[in-house]
Amino acid sequence: MKAPTLPKLPTIDFKALLEEFKTLDPKDPGLWPLLPRVVVLIGLLLLLLTSAWWFGWGNQLDELESKAQQETKLKEEWLDKKKQAVNLEEYRNQLVEIDRSFGALLRQLPNKAEMDSMLIDINQAGVGRGLQFELFKPGNEVVKDFYAELPITIKLLGNYHDLGAFTGDIAKLSRIVTLNDIDISTGKDGILTMTTVAKTFRYLDEAEVSKQKKAVQAKATGAAPAKGDKK
């Protein structure tokens, strides 16, 4: 069986087409032959499409792409807000728990009136273990956002076990005390010397917090603090 043959595509005689264009009357296109009319119409169509793209469609497509990206961003923001709204009650419970934990930590900080008894507790922790104080020197307070930090330089003499027990007693105090920059050296008769900086903390009262905020605002604006706010 013979395979079917495809019909041959008509060939275009460009030379004859060119000759036809030379004989066309531009004042009477209705009498033009079919092929020149088709070529001219296709050319006009391409010119129209190119002009439309250049003067209008290109900017419109760019704007459409920008709007599509904006729509995607707005959808993501909406989904985030929806998740927050769904979990709002859980967030509130977490906030209550954070406030409770913060309050518990805050209660471990003594106020200004309790600092003297705090220093006595640290001293008694060493004396109670039979340690000898060579130095117990409170430094200057460093004020933070809502609390003040008091460093105390301490130098103790004693044996290894008593020094270890002293650090354990400090950790068990009801108030927060940290031992920093610990240095231990051996002296005469095997007696150890421990030098450390103990840091204890206290929370600021309302007047001190207000004063601290004013100082921060004055620093941010470059203004000098009021006369009543000077230390």
Secondary structure, 3 states (H helix, E strand, C coil): CCCCCCCCCCCCCHHHHHHHHHCCCCCCHHHCCHHHHHHHHHHHHHHHHHHHHHHHHHHHHHHHHHHHHHHHHHHHHHHHHHHHHHCHHHHHHHHHHHHHHHHHHHHCCCCHHHHHHHHHHHHHHHHCCCCEEEEEEECCCEECCCEEEEEEEEEEEECHHHHHHHHHHHHHCCCCEEEEEEEEEECHHHCEEEEEEEEEEEECCHHHHHHHHHHHHHHHHCCCCCHHHCC
